[in-house]
Amino acid sequence: MSSTRLSSKGQVVIPKSIRDKHHWHEGQELEVIDSEDGLVLKEKRPFKKTNLKSVAGCLPYNGKTKSLEELEAAIAQGAMESAKNDDRR
């Protein structure tokens, strides 16, 4: 377990081993979440949370309409590729 100190300016140094593990770099934006157990630091995501309804149709598609079977096959293929990529890490 690592430890650090709060400076007189309210700054905290995150140990290098933790920064490296999370691939955090100088200037990295972090979210600070106050929880019952203390503070949680999370990498700030570049995009706001959204839902399908708000973005559906934003990209034009001029091809033939896909069948439900074609959509399900594409989803299954993407899931398999994602699992393979996770295994490589």
Sequence and secondary structure as in RCSB ss.txt:
>XXXX:A:sequence
MSSTRLSSKGQVVIPKSIRDKHHWHEGQELEVIDSEDGLVLKEKRPFKKTNLKSVAGCLPYNGKTKSLEELEAAI
AQGAMESAKNDDRR
>XXXX:A:secstr
     B TTS B   HHHHHHTT  TT  EEEEEETTEEEEEE  SS    HHHHTTSS   S    HHHHHHHH
HHHHHHHHHHHHH 
